[in-house]
Amino acid sequence: MRLLSTALAAACLLACASDVGSDAEERPPNFLVLLVDDLGWTDLGCYGSDFYLTPNIDQLAADGVRFTHGYAACTVCSPTRAAMMTGLYPGRTNVTDWIPGHRRPRAPLRPPDWTMRLEHRHTTLAEALGAAGYRTAHVGKWHLMPTLEPDVMADYAPQHHGFEINIAGNQWGAPGSYFHPYVRNDRKVYPLPEGGSEGDYLTDRLTDEALAILDGFGDEPFLLYFPYYTVHTPIEAKPEDLARFEDRVDASKRHRNPAYASMLAALDRSVGRLRAKLEELGIADDTVIVLTGDNGGLDRKGPDGRMGNPTENDPLRAGKGSAYEGGVRTPTMYLWPGVTPPASVSDEPVITVDVYPTLLEIAGVAGDPAHNELVDGVSLAGVLRDPSAELDRQTLYWHYPHYHNGGSTPHSAIRDGDWRLVHFYEDDRAELYDLAEDVGESRELAAEMPDKAAELLAKLNEWRTAVGAQEPLPNPDRE
């Protein structure tokens, strides 16, 4: 679905206004976009956790639409973040790995010359909304700029991609520490305003900054993009939370890591504080909220079968950095006050690239026509109005021409209806799964259903060619 023309966008804005009430006739809707790092498919109470406590996020889901087939655009973070900002698949932006990625000098394949920054040729969500009069702020993890080129890093920071305010957005993919001053070795959370003291917790501090920004925006329409550092490693908990969850550990539970549970509890409090601030300012009914994750959770069963990672993605297979559902499925929910039916659920498969066109349609913003012609996402506005509605789309794509510690080798994947096929570059192997019958991807069907596998592989190849996806190359130095 392509974005609206200027005339249609204006009509959409009027329609949206009538949906959300008389206040919306005076100002466009606000947007609060919450992106949680490494959020696993079952890490929230409303997605089935038997140990973690997330009452505020559960309430957000109860107030809006919860998607049962929510996907990140990649199995790792930076590509998904670029997809969030542009509405483009990683295969199209060529931001295909976390920046700067793993090195595998002796692997059978080497990655292509991929892009380690969000290029300025793209029109970001902040730029599109800012041009329409929105205030824009970024709070949290950016990770879309080079880590090894100090002379060019600053040119790709959030403030050079349409955000007038940037708090804590830099080149790093994880904080040195979650405790003040948030530094370990060469990793520092910056830029941050002065202040803070020993024991301050990063999720709390960033939430404080976000609340201050909301106060400062007043009655102006805004985009507040809050990509959390949590629940990415290092797994560090506030002592009071850790004590509470240590008392609740039960070896029979699927989830049992008290430090990870504590980090999720801090995240949940942040969401509660943000919603309370919107109520305090009298703008809750004018604010659309999106919450999703940047990739799957760090499954405690590593690719070699050993335990150690903090969460558990069952019934999904594997986790972050893998080629399977556990690497890309993530909780996804939208709240459009006055429009989304409360406590609604949609079974439509949705993905990160859908955020861009959805928000622009809700805002009635046409955006840049040249960029919009390339947008891969579709607007979810119709599904938010009627969660039983179906999208005019049945196919999603992933492209990861890299190796990862989570077990991935270079691959691409396609989901078409309930069918999922993964194509591995090393041996030109294709694996086929029926997600309707086998969400855990335990029964590989390519040999039993060669025609279906060939059909999906042809469709995947056609897509890779259409978007200009870069392929891995033979490695002359392989062992």
C-alpha positions as CSV (number, residue, x, y, z in Angstrom):
1,M,0.0,0.0,0.0
2,R,1.5,3.3,-1.1
3,L,1.2,6.4,1.0
4,L,-1.5,8.9,0.3
5,S,-1.3,11.8,-2.1
6,T,-1.4,15.3,-0.7
7,A,-5.2,15.6,-1.4
8,L,-6.0,12.2,0.0
9,A,-3.8,12.8,3.0
10,A,-5.7,15.9,3.9
11,A,-9.0,14.0,3.6
12,C,-7.5,11.3,5.8
13,L,-6.5,13.8,8.5
14,L,-10.1,15.0,8.6
15,A,-11.4,11.5,8.9
16,C,-8.9,10.7,11.7
17,A,-10.1,13.9,13.5
18,S,-13.7,12.8,13.4
19,D,-12.6,9.4,14.9
20,V,-10.7,10.7,17.8
21,G,-13.0,13.5,18.9
22,S,-13.2,17.3,18.9
23,D,-9.8,17.9,20.3
24,A,-8.2,16.2,17.2
25,E,-9.9,18.9,15.0
26,E,-7.5,21.4,16.6
27,R,-4.3,19.5,16.3
28,P,-2.9,16.4,14.6
29,P,-2.4,13.3,16.8
30,N,0.8,12.8,18.7
31,F,3.0,9.7,18.4
32,L,4.8,7.8,21.1
33,V,6.9,5.0,19.6
34,L,8.5,2.6,22.0
35,L,11.1,0.1,20.7
36,V,12.4,-2.4,23.2
37,D,15.8,-4.0,22.6
38,D,15.9,-7.8,22.5
39,L,12.3,-8.2,23.5
40,G,11.4,-11.9,23.3
41,W,8.1,-13.2,22.0
42,T,6.9,-14.4,25.4
43,D,8.6,-11.8,27.6
44,L,5.4,-9.9,28.5
45,G,2.5,-11.0,30.7
46,C,0.0,-10.4,27.8
47,Y,2.2,-12.6,25.6
48,G,2.3,-15.5,28.0
49,S,5.2,-15.1,30.4
50,D,4.8,-17.2,33.5
51,F,7.3,-15.2,35.6
52,Y,7.9,-11.7,34.4
53,L,5.4,-9.0,35.6
54,T,4.4,-6.3,33.1
55,P,1.1,-4.8,34.3
56,N,1.4,-1.4,32.6
57,I,2.3,-2.9,29.2
58,D,-0.4,-5.5,29.6
59,Q,-2.8,-2.6,30.1
60,L,-1.5,-0.9,27.0
61,A,-2.3,-4.0,25.0
62,A,-5.8,-4.2,26.7
63,D,-6.5,-0.7,25.7
64,G,-5.5,-1.2,22.0
65,V,-4.7,-3.8,19.5
66,R,-2.3,-6.7,20.3
67,F,-0.9,-8.5,17.2
68,T,-0.3,-12.2,17.5
69,H,2.0,-12.3,14.5
70,G,4.3,-9.3,15.1
71,Y,7.7,-9.3,13.5
72,A,11.0,-7.4,13.6
73,A,12.5,-6.6,10.2
74,C,15.7,-8.4,11.1
75,T,17.1,-10.9,13.6
76,V,19.5,-8.2,14.9
77,C,19.0,-4.6,15.9
78,S,20.5,-2.0,13.5
79,P,18.6,-3.2,10.4
80,T,15.3,-3.1,12.3
81,R,16.0,0.4,13.5
82,A,16.7,1.6,10.0
83,A,13.5,-0.1,8.9
84,M,11.6,1.7,11.6
85,M,12.9,5.1,10.5
86,T,12.3,4.6,6.8
87,G,9.6,2.0,6.1
88,L,12.2,0.1,4.0
89,Y,13.3,-3.5,4.3
90,P,17.0,-4.0,5.4
91,G,17.5,-5.7,2.0
92,R,16.7,-2.4,0.4
93,T,18.7,0.0,2.7
94,N,21.7,-2.4,2.8
95,V,21.8,-1.9,6.6
96,T,21.8,-5.7,7.0
97,D,23.7,-6.3,10.3
98,W,24.2,-4.8,13.7
99,I,26.8,-2.1,13.4
100,P,29.7,-3.0,13.0
101,G,28.8,-6.8,13.0
102,H,30.8,-9.9,13.8
103,R,34.0,-10.8,12.0
104,R,34.3,-14.4,10.6
105,P,37.6,-14.2,8.6
106,R,37.7,-18.0,8.0
107,A,34.0,-18.6,7.3
108,P,32.9,-20.1,3.9
109,L,31.4,-16.8,2.9
110,R,32.1,-13.1,3.6
111,P,29.5,-10.5,3.9
112,P,28.9,-7.9,1.1
113,D,30.1,-4.3,1.4
114,W,27.0,-3.4,3.5
115,T,26.0,0.0,4.8
116,M,27.0,0.8,8.4
117,R,24.9,4.0,8.8
118,L,21.5,5.3,8.0
119,E,22.1,7.2,4.8
120,H,20.7,10.7,4.2
121,R,19.2,9.7,0.9
122,H,16.3,8.2,2.9
123,T,13.5,10.3,4.4
124,T,13.1,9.3,8.0
125,L,9.8,9.3,10.0
126,A,11.1,12.3,12.0
127,E,11.9,14.2,8.8
128,A,8.5,13.5,7.3
129,L,6.6,14.5,10.4
130,G,8.9,17.4,11.2
131,A,8.2,18.9,7.8
132,A,4.5,18.7,8.7
133,G,5.0,20.8,11.8
134,Y,5.6,18.1,14.4
135,R,8.1,18.4,17.3
136,T,10.5,15.5,17.2
137,A,12.6,13.9,20.0
138,H,14.8,10.8,20.2
139,V,15.5,9.3,23.6
140,G,17.6,6.1,24.0
141,K,19.5,3.8,21.6
142,W,20.2,4.9,18.1
143,H,22.9,2.5,16.7
144,L,22.6,3.7,13.2
145,M,26.0,5.4,12.8
146,P,29.6,4.2,12.3
147,T,31.5,3.0,15.4
148,L,35.0,3.2,13.9
149,E,34.9,6.4,11.9
150,P,34.9,9.3,14.4
151,D,35.2,11.9,11.7
152,V,31.9,11.0,10.2
153,M,29.9,9.6,13.1
154,A,28.3,12.9,14.1
155,D,26.8,13.4,10.6
156,Y,24.6,10.3,11.2
157,A,23.4,11.0,14.7
158,P,19.6,11.4,15.3
159,Q,19.8,15.2,15.1
160,H,20.9,14.9,11.5
161,H,18.0,12.7,10.7
162,G,15.1,14.9,11.6
163,F,15.2,14.9,15.5
164,E,15.4,18.3,17.1
165,I,16.2,16.6,20.4
166,N,18.6,13.7,20.9
167,I,19.1,12.1,24.3
168,A,21.5,9.2,24.5
169,G,21.5,8.3,20.8
170,N,25.0,7.4,19.7
171,Q,27.0,4.7,17.9
172,W,26.8,2.0,20.6
173,G,24.4,-0.9,20.6
174,A,24.5,-1.4,24.4
175,P,25.3,0.7,27.5
176,G,28.5,0.1,29.3
177,S,26.4,-0.1,32.4
178,Y,22.8,0.5,33.4
179,F,24.0,2.3,36.5
180,H,25.3,5.9,36.7
181,P,27.5,7.1,35.1
182,Y,26.6,4.4,32.5
183,V,30.2,3.7,31.4
184,R,32.3,0.7,31.1
185,N,35.5,0.4,29.0
186,D,35.0,2.6,25.9
187,R,31.2,2.5,26.1
188,K,29.4,5.6,27.4
189,V,25.8,6.6,27.2
190,Y,25.7,10.0,25.7
191,P,24.6,12.7,25.1
192,L,22.9,13.2,28.5
193,P,22.2,16.4,30.4
194,E,24.3,17.0,33.4
195,G,23.2,15.4,36.7
196,G,22.6,12.1,38.3
197,S,24.3,10.2,41.1
198,E,25.5,6.8,42.0
199,G,22.8,4.2,41.9
200,D,20.7,5.9,39.3
201,Y,19.3,3.4,36.8
202,L,19.5,4.1,33.0
203,T,15.9,3.1,32.2
204,D,14.6,5.4,34.9
205,R,16.9,8.3,33.9
206,L,15.9,8.1,30.2
207,T,12.3,8.1,31.3
208,D,12.9,11.2,33.3
209,E,14.3,12.9,30.2
210,A,11.3,11.7,28.1
211,L,8.8,13.1,30.7
212,A,10.6,16.5,30.6
213,I,10.5,16.6,26.9
214,L,6.7,15.9,27.0
215,D,6.3,18.8,29.4
216,G,8.3,21.0,27.0
217,F,6.3,20.2,24.0
218,G,3.1,21.6,25.5
219,D,0.2,21.7,23.0
220,E,2.3,21.1,19.9
221,P,2.0,17.8,18.0
222,F,5.0,15.5,18.5
223,L,6.8,12.4,17.7
224,L,8.6,11.0,20.7
225,Y,10.7,8.0,19.7
226,F,11.9,6.1,22.7
227,P,14.1,3.1,21.7
228,Y,15.1,1.6,25.0
229,Y,18.5,0.2,25.7
230,T,16.8,-2.4,27.9
231,V,16.5,-5.4,27.9
232,H,19.8,-5.8,26.1
233,T,22.9,-7.0,27.9
234,P,24.5,-6.4,30.3
235,I,21.8,-7.9,32.4
236,E,21.8,-5.6,35.4
237,A,19.0,-5.1,37.9
238,K,18.0,-2.6,40.5
239,P,18.7,-4.3,43.9
240,E,15.1,-3.8,45.1
241,D,13.7,-5.4,42.0
242,L,16.2,-8.2,42.1
243,A,15.3,-9.1,45.7
244,R,11.6,-9.2,44.8
245,F,12.0,-11.6,41.8
246,E,14.6,-13.8,43.5
247,D,11.9,-14.7,46.0
248,R,9.6,-15.7,43.1
249,V,12.0,-18.0,41.2
250,D,10.4,-21.4,40.4
251,A,12.4,-24.0,38.5
252,S,9.2,-25.3,36.9
253,K,8.6,-22.0,35.1
254,R,9.6,-21.3,31.5
255,H,11.0,-18.0,32.6
256,R,13.2,-17.9,35.7
257,N,15.9,-15.3,35.5
258,P,15.3,-12.7,38.3
259,A,17.7,-10.1,36.9
260,Y,16.0,-10.2,33.5
261,A,12.6,-10.0,35.2
262,S,13.8,-6.9,37.0
263,M,14.9,-5.2,33.8
264,L,11.4,-5.9,32.4
265,A,9.8,-4.5,35.5
266,A,11.8,-1.3,35.1
267,L,10.7,-1.1,31.5
268,D,7.1,-1.6,32.5
269,R,7.3,1.2,35.1
270,S,8.6,3.4,32.4
271,V,5.6,2.7,30.2
272,G,3.3,3.4,33.1
273,R,5.0,6.7,33.9
274,L,4.8,7.8,30.2
275,R,1.1,7.1,30.0
276,A,0.5,8.8,33.4
277,K,2.3,11.9,32.0
278,L,0.1,11.9,28.9
279,E,-3.0,11.8,31.2
280,E,-1.6,14.6,33.4
281,L,-1.0,16.8,30.3
282,G,-4.5,16.1,29.0
283,I,-3.2,14.6,25.8
284,A,-3.6,10.9,26.3
285,D,-6.6,10.8,24.0
286,D,-4.6,12.6,21.3
287,T,-1.6,10.3,21.4
288,V,-1.1,7.1,19.4
289,I,1.3,4.6,21.1
290,V,3.3,1.9,19.4
291,L,5.3,-0.7,21.3
292,T,7.4,-3.4,19.6
293,G,10.8,-5.0,19.7
294,D,13.9,-4.8,17.4
295,N,14.5,-8.6,17.2
296,G,13.8,-11.8,19.1
297,G,14.8,-12.5,22.7
298,L,18.2,-14.0,23.8
299,D,17.0,-17.5,24.1
300,R,18.6,-19.3,27.1
301,K,19.4,-22.3,25.0
302,G,22.3,-21.0,22.9
303,P,22.9,-22.4,19.3
304,D,25.2,-25.0,20.8
305,G,22.5,-26.2,23.2
306,R,24.2,-24.8,26.3
307,M,22.2,-22.6,28.7
308,G,23.2,-19.1,29.6
309,N,21.1,-16.5,27.9
310,P,18.5,-14.7,30.0
311,T,15.1,-15.6,28.5
312,E,13.1,-18.4,26.8
313,N,11.2,-18.1,23.5
314,D,9.3,-21.4,23.6
315,P,7.3,-22.4,21.7
316,L,9.4,-20.6,19.0
317,R,12.6,-22.0,17.7
318,A,15.9,-20.3,18.7
319,G,16.3,-16.6,19.3
320,K,18.1,-13.4,18.5
321,G,20.7,-13.8,15.7
322,S,19.1,-17.0,14.4
323,A,17.3,-17.7,11.1
324,Y,14.1,-18.9,12.8
325,E,10.9,-17.5,14.2
326,G,12.5,-16.9,17.6
327,G,14.9,-14.5,16.0
328,V,12.3,-12.2,14.5
329,R,9.0,-12.6,16.3
330,T,8.4,-9.9,18.9
331,P,5.4,-8.5,20.8
332,T,3.7,-5.7,18.9
333,M,0.8,-3.5,20.0
334,Y,-0.8,-0.2,18.8
335,L,-3.1,2.1,20.7
336,W,-5.1,4.7,18.7
337,P,-7.3,6.3,21.3
338,G,-11.0,6.5,20.3
339,V,-10.3,4.3,17.2
340,T,-8.8,1.0,18.2
341,P,-11.4,-1.2,19.9
342,P,-10.2,-2.0,23.5
343,A,-8.8,-5.5,24.2
344,S,-8.7,-6.3,20.5
345,V,-6.5,-8.9,18.9
346,S,-5.3,-9.1,15.3
347,D,-3.9,-12.2,13.7
348,E,-2.5,-10.3,10.7
349,P,1.3,-10.7,10.3
350,V,2.8,-7.2,10.8
351,I,6.4,-6.0,10.7
352,T,8.6,-3.0,11.6
353,V,8.4,-1.4,8.1
354,D,4.6,-0.9,8.7
355,V,5.2,1.7,11.4
356,Y,6.3,4.4,8.9
357,P,3.3,4.3,6.6
358,T,0.8,3.7,9.4
359,L,1.9,6.8,11.4
360,L,2.0,9.0,8.3
361,E,-1.5,7.9,7.3
362,I,-2.9,8.6,10.8
363,A,-1.2,12.0,10.8
364,G,-2.5,12.8,7.3
365,V,1.1,13.4,6.1
366,A,2.0,12.6,2.5
367,G,5.8,12.6,3.1
368,D,8.3,12.7,0.3
369,P,6.9,11.1,-2.9
370,A,10.3,9.8,-4.2
371,H,10.9,8.0,-0.9
372,N,7.4,6.8,-0.5
373,E,7.6,5.0,-3.9
374,L,10.1,2.7,-2.3
375,V,8.3,2.1,1.1
376,D,7.9,-1.6,1.7
377,G,5.5,-1.4,4.7
378,V,1.8,-1.1,4.5
379,S,-0.4,1.1,6.6
380,L,-2.2,-0.7,9.5
381,A,-4.7,2.1,10.0
382,G,-7.6,-0.1,8.6
383,V,-6.7,-2.9,11.0
384,L,-6.4,-0.5,13.9
385,R,-10.0,0.6,13.1
386,D,-11.2,-3.0,12.6
387,P,-8.9,-5.7,14.0
388,S,-10.8,-8.3,12.1
389,A,-9.8,-6.7,8.8
390,E,-7.2,-8.3,6.5
391,L,-4.3,-6.5,4.9
392,D,-3.8,-6.5,1.2
393,R,-0.6,-8.4,1.7
394,Q,0.3,-11.9,2.5
395,T,4.1,-11.9,2.2
396,L,6.9,-10.8,4.4
397,Y,10.7,-10.9,3.8
398,W,14.0,-11.0,5.6
399,H,17.6,-10.8,4.4
400,Y,20.6,-11.4,6.5
401,P,23.8,-12.1,4.5
402,H,25.9,-12.4,7.7
403,Y,27.1,-14.7,10.4
404,H,26.0,-14.2,14.0
405,N,26.8,-15.7,17.4
406,G,23.1,-16.6,17.8
407,G,23.6,-19.4,15.3
408,S,22.8,-17.7,12.0
409,T,24.6,-18.2,8.8
410,P,23.9,-16.0,5.7
411,H,20.3,-16.5,4.7
412,S,17.1,-14.9,3.5
413,A,13.6,-15.9,4.5
414,I,10.0,-15.5,3.3
415,R,6.7,-15.8,5.1
416,D,3.8,-16.3,2.6
417,G,0.5,-16.9,4.3
418,D,1.3,-19.6,6.9
419,W,4.3,-20.9,5.0
420,R,7.8,-19.9,5.9
421,L,10.9,-20.8,3.9
422,V,14.5,-20.0,4.8
423,H,17.2,-20.1,2.1
424,F,20.8,-20.6,3.4
425,Y,23.5,-19.3,1.2
426,E,26.4,-21.6,2.3
427,D,24.9,-24.8,0.8
428,D,22.0,-23.3,-1.2
429,R,19.7,-25.2,1.1
430,A,16.0,-24.3,1.6
431,E,14.0,-25.2,4.6
432,L,10.1,-25.1,4.5
433,Y,7.8,-24.9,7.5
434,D,4.0,-24.7,8.0
435,L,3.6,-22.2,10.8
436,A,-0.1,-22.9,11.2
437,E,0.7,-26.5,12.3
438,D,4.3,-26.1,13.5
439,V,5.1,-22.7,15.0
440,G,8.2,-24.2,16.6
441,E,9.6,-25.1,13.1
442,S,10.4,-28.6,14.2
443,R,9.3,-30.4,11.0
444,E,11.1,-29.4,7.8
445,L,8.9,-30.0,4.7
446,A,11.0,-29.1,1.7
447,A,11.6,-32.7,0.7
448,E,7.9,-33.6,1.2
449,M,6.6,-30.6,-0.6
450,P,9.2,-29.7,-3.3
451,D,6.7,-27.7,-5.4
452,K,5.7,-25.4,-2.5
453,A,9.4,-24.9,-1.6
454,A,10.3,-24.1,-5.3
455,E,7.3,-21.6,-5.4
456,L,8.4,-19.7,-2.3
457,L,12.1,-19.8,-3.3
458,A,11.2,-18.3,-6.7
459,K,9.2,-15.6,-5.0
460,L,12.1,-14.9,-2.6
461,N,14.6,-14.6,-5.4
462,E,12.3,-12.2,-7.3
463,W,12.1,-10.0,-4.2
464,R,15.8,-10.1,-3.6
465,T,16.4,-8.9,-7.2
466,A,13.7,-6.2,-6.9
467,V,15.1,-4.6,-3.8
468,G,18.8,-4.9,-4.8
469,A,19.6,-7.2,-1.8
470,Q,23.3,-7.7,-1.5
471,E,24.5,-11.3,-1.4
472,P,27.4,-12.8,0.5
473,L,30.5,-13.6,-1.4
474,P,32.9,-16.5,-1.6
475,N,35.7,-16.1,1.0
476,P,39.1,-16.8,-0.5
477,D,40.6,-17.0,3.0
478,R,38.1,-19.7,4.2
479,E,39.5,-22.6,6.2
